[in-house]
C-alpha cells in the first residue's frame, strides 16, 4: 500500500494495527540474573501513541498532522512488518491474488471484513 492511499481513517486503523504488531514482539532480558520476556517498545520509540492520538483528534489540523506523520513512517517500516499489518487488517493487493480467488476482481474496502 502506498502512502498516498491512506486517509485519516485508514491511517488510524493501520497505526493501531502496527502498534499491536510491534508490541506483540518479545525480547529476552536478564533481570536480577533471570531471563524474562518483555514486550517490544518500538511503537513508543516511533511515537505511535502520539500519532494515534492525533489521528483520533477532533481537530482537523491535528488529524492531518497525524496523517502526515504516519505517511512518513510507513515507508520506513520493513516489508515483513508492513505485510503483517496489512494481513492483520485483512487488506490485500488484488494484483497479487490468484485468478481463481473471488477477491481478485475487486479492491478491498478498508475497515470492512469479508
N, CA, C and O atoms as CSV, one atom per row, in Angstrom:
chain,resi,resn,atom,element,x,y,z
A,1,UNK,N,N,0.852,-1.173,0.000
A,1,UNK,CA,C,0.000,0.000,0.000
A,1,UNK,C,C,0.893,1.230,0.000
A,1,UNK,O,O,1.829,1.330,0.793
A,2,UNK,N,N,0.604,2.146,-0.877
A,2,UNK,CA,C,1.376,3.374,-0.971
A,2,UNK,C,C,0.910,4.362,0.093
A,2,UNK,O,O,-0.224,4.299,0.567
A,3,UNK,N,N,1.808,5.275,0.458
A,3,UNK,CA,C,1.457,6.248,1.495
A,3,UNK,C,C,0.343,7.181,1.050
A,3,UNK,O,O,-0.419,7.670,1.883
A,4,UNK,N,N,0.234,7.437,-0.257
A,4,UNK,CA,C,-0.807,8.329,-0.756
A,4,UNK,C,C,-2.188,7.693,-0.649
A,4,UNK,O,O,-3.195,8.397,-0.729
A,5,UNK,N,N,-2.253,6.377,-0.471
A,5,UNK,CA,C,-3.528,5.675,-0.385
A,5,UNK,C,C,-4.193,5.829,0.982
A,5,UNK,O,O,-5.359,5.467,1.136
A,6,UNK,N,N,-3.488,6.351,1.961
A,6,UNK,CA,C,-4.027,6.458,3.310
A,6,UNK,C,C,-4.870,7.713,3.474
A,6,UNK,O,O,-4.491,8.803,3.048
A,7,UNK,N,N,-6.030,7.527,4.105
A,7,UNK,CA,C,-6.829,8.657,4.582
A,7,UNK,C,C,-6.649,8.667,6.095
A,7,UNK,O,O,-5.963,7.801,6.639
A,8,UNK,N,N,-7.250,9.626,6.777
A,8,UNK,CA,C,-7.098,9.647,8.237
A,8,UNK,C,C,-7.702,8.397,8.869
A,8,UNK,O,O,-7.167,7.882,9.851
A,9,UNK,N,N,-8.817,7.901,8.314
A,9,UNK,CA,C,-9.453,6.714,8.875
A,9,UNK,C,C,-8.605,5.467,8.654
A,9,UNK,O,O,-8.394,4.683,9.579
A,10,UNK,N,N,-8.114,5.282,7.418
A,10,UNK,CA,C,-7.305,4.091,7.134
A,10,UNK,C,C,-5.958,4.168,7.838
A,10,UNK,O,O,-5.423,3.145,8.265
A,11,UNK,N,N,-5.409,5.367,7.963
A,11,UNK,CA,C,-4.141,5.519,8.678
A,11,UNK,C,C,-4.326,5.197,10.152
A,11,UNK,O,O,-3.440,4.604,10.768
A,12,UNK,N,N,-5.450,5.574,10.723
A,12,UNK,CA,C,-5.728,5.253,12.122
A,12,UNK,C,C,-5.813,3.741,12.324
A,12,UNK,O,O,-5.232,3.204,13.267
A,13,UNK,N,N,-6.535,3.059,11.443
A,13,UNK,CA,C,-6.633,1.602,11.533
A,13,UNK,C,C,-5.260,0.959,11.413
A,13,UNK,O,O,-4.918,0.061,12.182
A,14,UNK,N,N,-4.473,1.422,10.444
A,14,UNK,CA,C,-3.146,0.849,10.222
A,14,UNK,C,C,-2.207,1.164,11.387
A,14,UNK,O,O,-1.392,0.319,11.759
A,15,UNK,N,N,-2.303,2.347,11.965
A,15,UNK,CA,C,-1.442,2.712,13.086
A,15,UNK,C,C,-1.764,1.867,14.315
A,15,UNK,O,O,-0.855,1.431,15.021
A,16,UNK,N,N,-3.036,1.633,14.574
A,16,UNK,CA,C,-3.426,0.792,15.705
A,16,UNK,C,C,-2.932,-0.638,15.476
A,16,UNK,O,O,-2.413,-1.276,16.393
A,17,UNK,N,N,-3.094,-1.130,14.261
A,17,UNK,CA,C,-2.626,-2.479,13.942
A,17,UNK,C,C,-1.108,-2.566,14.038
A,17,UNK,O,O,-0.577,-3.564,14.525
A,18,UNK,N,N,-0.407,-1.540,13.581
A,18,UNK,CA,C,1.053,-1.518,13.679
A,18,UNK,C,C,1.486,-1.538,15.132
A,18,UNK,O,O,2.439,-2.228,15.492
A,19,UNK,N,N,0.793,-0.789,15.960
A,19,UNK,CA,C,1.112,-0.778,17.379
A,19,UNK,C,C,0.955,-2.169,17.985
A,19,UNK,O,O,1.784,-2.595,18.790
A,20,UNK,N,N,-0.100,-2.872,17.604
A,20,UNK,CA,C,-0.325,-4.230,18.098
A,20,UNK,C,C,0.751,-5.185,17.597
A,20,UNK,O,O,1.238,-6.026,18.352
A,21,UNK,N,N,1.122,-5.058,16.324
A,21,UNK,CA,C,2.150,-5.928,15.752
A,21,UNK,C,C,3.483,-5.704,16.452
A,21,UNK,O,O,4.183,-6.660,16.785
A,22,UNK,N,N,3.828,-4.453,16.673
A,22,UNK,CA,C,5.118,-4.162,17.301
A,22,UNK,C,C,5.139,-4.555,18.773
A,22,UNK,O,O,6.171,-4.997,19.277
A,23,UNK,N,N,4.024,-4.401,19.465
A,23,UNK,CA,C,4.004,-4.772,20.886
A,23,UNK,C,C,3.923,-6.280,21.080
A,23,UNK,O,O,4.197,-6.778,22.172
A,24,UNK,N,N,3.549,-7.012,20.034
A,24,UNK,CA,C,3.497,-8.475,20.122
A,24,UNK,C,C,4.895,-9.090,20.088
A,24,UNK,O,O,5.080,-10.244,20.473
A,25,UNK,N,N,5.858,-8.332,19.636
A,25,UNK,CA,C,7.235,-8.824,19.638
A,25,UNK,C,C,7.721,-8.953,21.071
A,25,UNK,O,O,7.391,-8.129,21.924
A,26,UNK,N,N,8.492,-9.973,21.327
A,26,UNK,CA,C,9.030,-10.217,22.665
A,26,UNK,C,C,10.550,-10.228,22.599
A,26,UNK,O,O,11.134,-10.721,21.634
A,27,UNK,N,N,11.182,-9.687,23.623
A,27,UNK,CA,C,12.636,-9.642,23.714
A,27,UNK,C,C,13.068,-10.265,25.031
A,27,UNK,O,O,12.401,-10.118,26.055
A,28,UNK,N,N,14.177,-10.949,24.988
A,28,UNK,CA,C,14.723,-11.557,26.200
A,28,UNK,C,C,15.588,-10.540,26.930
A,28,UNK,O,O,16.438,-9.888,26.324
A,29,UNK,N,N,15.367,-10.411,28.223
A,29,UNK,CA,C,16.162,-9.521,29.084
A,29,UNK,C,C,16.579,-10.293,30.322
A,29,UNK,O,O,15.878,-11.195,30.781
A,30,UNK,N,N,17.712,-9.926,30.843
A,30,UNK,CA,C,18.137,-10.501,32.122
A,30,UNK,C,C,17.809,-9.502,33.212
A,30,UNK,O,O,18.280,-8.366,33.187
A,31,UNK,N,N,16.998,-9.929,34.170
A,31,UNK,CA,C,16.626,-9.106,35.307
A,31,UNK,C,C,16.982,-9.894,36.556
A,31,UNK,O,O,16.433,-10.967,36.804
A,32,UNK,N,N,17.907,-9.350,37.340
A,32,UNK,CA,C,18.366,-9.989,38.566
A,32,UNK,C,C,18.814,-11.433,38.312
A,32,UNK,O,O,18.551,-12.330,39.113
A,33,UNK,N,N,19.495,-11.634,37.183
A,33,UNK,CA,C,20.049,-12.938,36.862
A,33,UNK,C,C,19.073,-13.893,36.206
A,33,UNK,O,O,19.469,-14.981,35.789
A,34,UNK,N,N,17.801,-13.513,36.104
A,34,UNK,CA,C,16.823,-14.377,35.453
A,34,UNK,C,C,16.455,-13.809,34.097
A,34,UNK,O,O,16.352,-12.595,33.922
A,35,UNK,N,N,16.259,-14.703,33.143
A,35,UNK,CA,C,15.878,-14.283,31.804
A,35,UNK,C,C,14.354,-14.141,31.739
A,35,UNK,O,O,13.624,-15.076,32.067
A,36,UNK,N,N,13.888,-12.979,31.319
A,36,UNK,CA,C,12.453,-12.728,31.194
A,36,UNK,C,C,12.153,-12.208,29.798
A,36,UNK,O,O,13.015,-11.628,29.137
A,37,UNK,N,N,10.926,-12.423,29.362
A,37,UNK,CA,C,10.476,-11.891,28.074
A,37,UNK,C,C,9.718,-10.598,28.327
A,37,UNK,O,O,8.811,-10.549,29.159
A,38,UNK,N,N,10.094,-9.561,27.610
A,38,UNK,CA,C,9.424,-8.270,27.750
A,38,UNK,C,C,8.828,-7.873,26.401
A,38,UNK,O,O,9.397,-8.193,25.357
A,39,UNK,N,N,7.698,-7.185,26.410
A,39,UNK,CA,C,7.093,-6.756,25.143
A,39,UNK,C,C,7.970,-5.721,24.445
A,39,UNK,O,O,8.698,-4.964,25.087
A,40,UNK,N,N,7.882,-5.707,23.117
A,40,UNK,CA,C,8.644,-4.747,22.331
A,40,UNK,C,C,8.189,-3.324,22.594
A,40,UNK,O,O,7.016,-3.077,22.874
A,41,UNK,N,N,9.113,-2.400,22.504
A,41,UNK,CA,C,8.805,-0.996,22.763
A,41,UNK,C,C,9.094,-0.121,21.547
A,41,UNK,O,O,9.229,1.096,21.667
A,42,UNK,N,N,9.186,-0.743,20.383
A,42,UNK,CA,C,9.474,0.017,19.179
A,42,UNK,C,C,8.349,0.987,18.852
A,42,UNK,O,O,8.600,2.064,18.312
A,43,UNK,N,N,7.116,0.620,19.173
A,43,UNK,CA,C,5.982,1.514,18.920
A,43,UNK,C,C,6.121,2.836,19.641
A,43,UNK,O,O,5.828,3.894,19.084
A,44,UNK,N,N,6.575,2.773,20.899
A,44,UNK,CA,C,6.782,4.004,21.664
A,44,UNK,C,C,7.949,4.805,21.077
A,44,UNK,O,O,7.904,6.035,21.030
A,45,UNK,N,N,8.990,4.100,20.630
A,45,UNK,CA,C,10.142,4.789,20.052
A,45,UNK,C,C,9.774,5.496,18.744
A,45,UNK,O,O,10.353,6.526,18.401
A,46,UNK,N,N,8.810,4.932,18.025
A,46,UNK,CA,C,8.348,5.539,16.771
A,46,UNK,C,C,7.242,6.564,16.994
A,46,UNK,O,O,6.708,7.125,16.036
A,47,UNK,N,N,6.899,6.808,18.254
A,47,UNK,CA,C,5.855,7.772,18.648
A,47,UNK,C,C,4.480,7.383,18.130
A,47,UNK,O,O,3.675,8.253,17.796
A,48,UNK,N,N,4.199,6.076,18.058
A,48,UNK,CA,C,2.887,5.625,17.605
A,48,UNK,C,C,1.741,6.085,18.500
A,48,UNK,O,O,0.689,6.459,17.982
A,49,UNK,N,N,1.902,6.072,19.830
A,49,UNK,CA,C,0.781,6.570,20.648
A,49,UNK,C,C,0.404,8.014,20.312
A,49,UNK,O,O,-0.779,8.356,20.284
A,50,UNK,N,N,1.399,8.855,20.059
A,50,UNK,CA,C,1.124,10.249,19.701
A,50,UNK,C,C,0.435,10.335,18.339
A,50,UNK,O,O,-0.500,11.117,18.162
A,51,UNK,N,N,0.894,9.534,17.382
A,51,UNK,CA,C,0.287,9.532,16.048
A,51,UNK,C,C,-1.162,9.079,16.148
A,51,UNK,O,O,-2.039,9.671,15.520
A,52,UNK,N,N,-1.423,8.036,16.930
A,52,UNK,CA,C,-2.790,7.527,17.088
A,52,UNK,C,C,-3.684,8.580,17.748
A,52,UNK,O,O,-4.822,8.783,17.325
A,53,UNK,N,N,-3.169,9.248,18.784
A,53,UNK,CA,C,-3.957,10.309,19.436
A,53,UNK,C,C,-4.287,11.418,18.449
A,53,UNK,O,O,-5.407,11.930,18.430
A,54,UNK,N,N,-3.318,11.785,17.636
A,54,UNK,CA,C,-3.576,12.851,16.658
A,54,UNK,C,C,-4.585,12.415,15.614
A,54,UNK,O,O,-5.443,13.204,15.217
A,55,UNK,N,N,-4.498,11.165,15.160
A,55,UNK,CA,C,-5.454,10.679,14.164
A,55,UNK,C,C,-6.864,10.568,14.741
A,55,UNK,O,O,-7.841,10.628,13.994
A,56,UNK,N,N,-6.982,10.406,16.062
A,56,UNK,CA,C,-8.286,10.325,16.721
A,56,UNK,C,C,-8.806,11.683,17.160
A,56,UNK,O,O,-9.925,11.780,17.664
A,57,UNK,N,N,-8.022,12.724,16.979
A,57,UNK,CA,C,-8.380,14.052,17.460
A,57,UNK,C,C,-9.638,14.577,16.769
A,57,UNK,O,O,-9.963,14.176,15.652
A,58,UNK,N,N,-10.326,15.469,17.446
A,58,UNK,CA,C,-11.498,16.112,16.862
A,58,UNK,C,C,-11.113,17.299,15.993
A,58,UNK,O,O,-11.917,17.784,15.197
A,59,UNK,N,N,-9.880,17.764,16.149
A,59,UNK,CA,C,-9.416,18.908,15.366
A,59,UNK,C,C,-8.820,18.421,14.049
A,59,UNK,O,O,-7.947,17.552,14.027
A,60,UNK,N,N,-9.304,18.992,12.965
A,60,UNK,CA,C,-8.844,18.606,11.630
A,60,UNK,C,C,-7.334,18.803,11.480
A,60,UNK,O,O,-6.656,17.976,10.871
A,61,UNK,N,N,-6.814,19.884,12.028
A,61,UNK,CA,C,-5.390,20.188,11.914
A,61,UNK,C,C,-4.544,19.080,12.539
A,61,UNK,O,O,-3.532,18.673,11.969
A,62,UNK,N,N,-4.957,18.591,13.710
A,62,UNK,CA,C,-4.209,17.521,14.371
A,62,UNK,C,C,-4.340,16.206,13.628
A,62,UNK,O,O,-3.382,15.436,13.563
A,63,UNK,N,N,-5.526,15.932,13.057
A,63,UNK,CA,C,-5.690,14.704,12.273
A,63,UNK,C,C,-4.788,14.726,11.052
A,63,UNK,O,O,-4.189,13.709,10.701
A,64,UNK,N,N,-4.687,15.880,10.401
A,64,UNK,CA,C,-3.816,15.992,9.231
A,64,UNK,C,C,-2.351,15.835,9.627
A,64,UNK,O,O,-1.572,15.228,8.893
A,65,UNK,N,N,-1.975,16.379,10.782
A,65,UNK,CA,C,-0.612,16.202,11.285
A,65,UNK,C,C,-0.316,14.731,11.536
A,65,UNK,O,O,0.752,14.238,11.173
A,66,UNK,N,N,-1.259,14.030,12.157
A,66,UNK,CA,C,-1.093,12.608,12.416
A,66,UNK,C,C,-0.985,11.812,11.131
A,66,UNK,O,O,-0.204,10.864,11.042
A,67,UNK,N,N,-1.773,12.199,10.131
A,67,UNK,CA,C,-1.715,11.530,8.828
A,67,UNK,C,C,-0.353,11.731,8.177
A,67,UNK,O,O,0.230,10.789,7.641
A,68,UNK,N,N,0.149,12.954,8.225
A,68,UNK,CA,C,1.473,13.234,7.652
A,68,UNK,C,C,2.563,12.440,8.366
A,68,UNK,O,O,3.464,11.898,7.727
A,69,UNK,N,N,2.475,12.375,9.700
A,69,UNK,CA,C,3.471,11.619,10.457
A,69,UNK,C,C,3.411,10.136,10.121
A,69,UNK,O,O,4.445,9.485,9.968
A,70,UNK,N,N,2.186,9.598,10.005
A,70,UNK,CA,C,2.064,8.178,9.673
A,70,UNK,C,C,2.545,7.910,8.252
A,70,UNK,O,O,3.196,6.897,7.995
A,71,UNK,N,N,2.226,8.814,7.329
A,71,UNK,CA,C,2.675,8.633,5.945
A,71,UNK,C,C,4.192,8.697,5.826
A,71,UNK,O,O,4.770,8.051,4.951
A,72,UNK,N,N,4.840,9.461,6.686
A,72,UNK,CA,C,6.304,9.492,6.646
A,72,UNK,C,C,6.897,8.271,7.351
A,72,UNK,O,O,8.020,7.873,7.042
A,73,UNK,N,N,6.167,7.673,8.286
A,73,UNK,CA,C,6.641,6.489,8.998
A,73,UNK,C,C,6.482,5.225,8.166
A,73,UNK,O,O,7.369,4.371,8.185
A,74,UNK,N,N,5.390,5.080,7.442
A,74,UNK,CA,C,5.056,3.845,6.730
A,74,UNK,C,C,6.169,3.349,5.800
A,74,UNK,O,O,6.496,2.163,5.850
A,75,UNK,N,N,6.766,4.195,4.958
A,75,UNK,CA,C,7.805,3.678,4.055
A,75,UNK,C,C,9.079,3.224,4.783
A,75,UNK,O,O,9.878,2.486,4.205
A,76,UNK,N,N,9.282,3.641,6.018
A,76,UNK,CA,C,10.492,3.261,6.743
A,76,UNK,C,C,10.385,1.880,7.375
A,76,UNK,O,O,11.386,1.323,7.825
A,77,UNK,N,N,9.174,1.325,7.410
A,77,UNK,CA,C,8.971,0.005,8.006
A,77,UNK,C,C,9.458,-1.080,7.056
A,77,UNK,O,O,9.455,-0.895,5.839
A,78,UNK,N,N,9.871,-2.197,7.608
A,78,UNK,CA,C,10.324,-3.313,6.777
A,78,UNK,C,C,9.120,-3.938,6.064
A,78,UNK,O,O,7.980,-3.808,6.508
A,79,UNK,N,N,9.401,-4.612,4.959
A,79,UNK,CA,C,8.327,-5.265,4.212
A,79,UNK,C,C,7.582,-6.300,5.050
A,79,UNK,O,O,6.352,-6.332,5.006
A,80,UNK,N,N,8.282,-7.158,5.820
A,80,UNK,CA,C,7.530,-8.121,6.641
A,80,UNK,C,C,6.614,-7.444,7.669
A,80,UNK,O,O,5.515,-7.929,7.935
A,81,UNK,N,N,7.062,-6.332,8.241
A,81,UNK,CA,C,6.225,-5.621,9.214
A,81,UNK,C,C,4.997,-5.043,8.527
A,81,UNK,O,O,3.885,-5.164,9.041
A,82,UNK,N,N,5.184,-4.422,7.379
A,82,UNK,CA,C,4.044,-3.877,6.643
A,82,UNK,C,C,3.072,-4.985,6.239
A,82,UNK,O,O,1.856,-4.810,6.319
A,83,UNK,N,N,3.618,-6.138,5.801
A,83,UNK,CA,C,2.757,-7.258,5.420
A,83,UNK,C,C,1.949,-7.762,6.609
A,83,UNK,O,O,0.772,-8.091,6.461
A,84,UNK,N,N,2.573,-7.827,7.798
A,84,UNK,CA,C,1.848,-8.271,8.994
A,84,UNK,C,C,0.713,-7.305,9.316
A,84,UNK,O,O,-0.387,-7.729,9.671
A,85,UNK,N,N,0.980,-6.013,9.193
A,85,UNK,CA,C,-0.053,-5.014,9.472
A,85,UNK,C,C,-1.211,-5.170,8.491
A,85,UNK,O,O,-2.371,-5.176,8.901
A,86,UNK,N,N,-0.910,-5.296,7.214
A,86,UNK,CA,C,-1.961,-5.431,6.204
A,86,UNK,C,C,-2.733,-6.728,6.385
A,86,UNK,O,O,-3.951,-6.750,6.209
A,87,UNK,N,N,-2.038,-7.820,6.738
A,87,UNK,CA,C,-2.722,-9.087,6.993
A,87,UNK,C,C,-3.635,-8.984,8.210
A,87,UNK,O,O,-4.749,-9.508,8.201
A,88,UNK,N,N,-3.165,-8.310,9.251
A,88,UNK,CA,C,-3.976,-8.132,10.458
A,88,UNK,C,C,-5.257,-7.368,10.132
A,88,UNK,O,O,-6.324,-7.668,10.668
A,89,UNK,N,N,-5.139,-6.388,9.258
A,89,UNK,CA,C,-6.307,-5.583,8.882
A,89,UNK,C,C,-7.207,-6.293,7.875
A,89,UNK,O,O,-8.367,-5.917,7.703
A,90,UNK,N,N,-6.676,-7.318,7.210
A,90,UNK,CA,C,-7.453,-8.003,6.178
A,90,UNK,C,C,-7.388,-7.303,4.837
A,90,UNK,O,O,-8.191,-7.595,3.951
A,91,UNK,N,N,-6.445,-6.382,4.667
A,91,UNK,CA,C,-6.280,-5.696,3.392
A,91,UNK,C,C,-5.375,-6.527,2.503
A,91,UNK,O,O,-4.514,-7.256,2.996
A,92,UNK,N,N,-5.561,-6.424,1.216
A,92,UNK,CA,C,-4.759,-7.188,0.271
A,92,UNK,C,C,-4.643,-6.419,-1.034
A,92,UNK,O,O,-5.399,-5.484,-1.296
A,93,UNK,N,N,-3.675,-6.838,-1.848
A,93,UNK,CA,C,-3.492,-6.247,-3.164
A,93,UNK,C,C,-4.102,-7.208,-4.180
A,93,UNK,O,O,-3.611,-8.326,-4.330
A,94,UNK,N,N,-5.159,-6.801,-4.879
A,94,UNK,CA,C,-5.821,-7.716,-5.802
A,94,UNK,C,C,-4.901,-8.209,-6.921
A,94,UNK,O,O,-5.136,-9.277,-7.486
A,95,UNK,N,N,-3.867,-7.448,-7.243
A,95,UNK,CA,C,-2.948,-7.855,-8.305
A,95,UNK,C,C,-2.092,-9.044,-7.889
A,95,UNK,O,O,-1.543,-9.739,-8.745
A,96,UNK,N,N,-1.971,-9.286,-6.592
A,96,UNK,CA,C,-1.158,-10.393,-6.108
A,96,UNK,C,C,-1.960,-11.673,-5.914
A,96,UNK,O,O,-1.387,-12.706,-5.570
A,97,UNK,N,N,-3.282,-11.626,-6.129
A,97,UNK,CA,C,-4.125,-12.791,-5.904
A,97,UNK,C,C,-4.154,-13.697,-7.129
A,97,UNK,O,O,-3.914,-13.250,-8.250
A,98,UNK,N,N,-4.449,-14.977,-6.901
A,98,UNK,CA,C,-4.624,-15.924,-7.996
A,98,UNK,C,C,-5.870,-15.559,-8.793
A,98,UNK,O,O,-6.781,-14.906,-8.286
A,99,UNK,N,N,-5.890,-15.992,-10.041
A,99,UNK,CA,C,-7.015,-15.690,-10.920
A,99,UNK,C,C,-8.315,-16.271,-10.362
A,99,UNK,O,O,-9.374,-15.660,-10.504
A,100,UNK,N,N,-8.245,-17.434,-9.736
A,100,UNK,CA,C,-9.447,-18.102,-9.240
A,100,UNK,C,C,-9.964,-17.530,-7.919
A,100,UNK,O,O,-11.076,-17.854,-7.503
A,101,UNK,N,N,-9.189,-16.703,-7.269
A,101,UNK,CA,C,-9.614,-16.127,-5.991
A,101,UNK,C,C,-10.757,-15.149,-6.240
A,101,UNK,O,O,-10.655,-14.268,-7.094
A,102,UNK,N,N,-11.855,-15.310,-5.482
A,102,UNK,CA,C,-13.039,-14.463,-5.706
A,102,UNK,C,C,-12.772,-12.997,-5.389
A,102,UNK,O,O,-13.501,-12.122,-5.857
A,103,UNK,N,N,-11.732,-12.715,-4.597
A,103,UNK,CA,C,-11.431,-11.320,-4.254
A,103,UNK,C,C,-10.607,-10.625,-5.330
A,103,UNK,O,O,-10.401,-9.415,-5.247
A,104,UNK,N,N,-10.123,-11.360,-6.350
A,104,UNK,CA,C,-9.183,-10.803,-7.303
A,104,UNK,C,C,-9.794,-9.761,-8.236
A,104,UNK,O,O,-9.061,-9.032,-8.904
A,105,UNK,N,N,-11.106,-9.678,-8.293
A,105,UNK,CA,C,-11.713,-8.725,-9.228
A,105,UNK,C,C,-12.204,-7.441,-8.555
A,105,UNK,O,O,-12.899,-6.642,-9.181
A,106,UNK,N,N,-11.847,-7.242,-7.288
A,106,UNK,CA,C,-12.276,-6.000,-6.629
A,106,UNK,C,C,-11.266,-5.580,-5.572
A,106,UNK,O,O,-10.520,-6.399,-5.036
A,107,UNK,N,N,-11.262,-4.311,-5.294
A,107,UNK,CA,C,-10.379,-3.768,-4.279
A,107,UNK,C,C,-11.043,-3.910,-2.915
A,107,UNK,O,O,-12.265,-3.798,-2.819
A,108,UNK,N,N,-10.277,-4.150,-1.870
A,108,UNK,CA,C,-10.881,-4.242,-0.548
A,108,UNK,C,C,-11.317,-2.876,-0.051
A,108,UNK,O,O,-10.698,-1.859,-0.363
A,109,UNK,N,N,-12.365,-2.868,0.708
A,109,UNK,CA,C,-12.820,-1.634,1.338
A,109,UNK,C,C,-12.224,-1.620,2.739
A,109,UNK,O,O,-12.557,-2.480,3.554
A,110,UNK,N,N,-11.339,-0.649,3.039
A,110,UNK,CA,C,-10.712,-0.628,4.368
A,110,UNK,C,C,-11.764,-0.551,5.472
A,110,UNK,O,O,-12.704,0.242,5.416
A,111,UNK,N,N,-11.569,-1.403,6.474
A,111,UNK,CA,C,-12.455,-1.398,7.618
A,111,UNK,C,C,-13.642,-2.320,7.482
A,111,UNK,O,O,-14.428,-2.448,8.421
A,112,UNK,N,N,-13.799,-2.980,6.315
A,112,UNK,CA,C,-14.910,-3.898,6.106
A,112,UNK,C,C,-14.349,-5.298,5.965
A,112,UNK,O,O,-13.501,-5.548,5.108
A,113,UNK,N,N,-14.812,-6.200,6.789
A,113,UNK,CA,C,-14.357,-7.589,6.748
A,113,UNK,C,C,-15.155,-8.351,5.699
A,113,UNK,O,O,-16.310,-8.020,5.430
A,114,UNK,N,N,-14.533,-9.381,5.101
A,114,UNK,CA,C,-15.250,-10.251,4.161
A,114,UNK,C,C,-16.096,-11.246,4.882
A,114,UNK,O,O,-16.769,-12.059,4.248
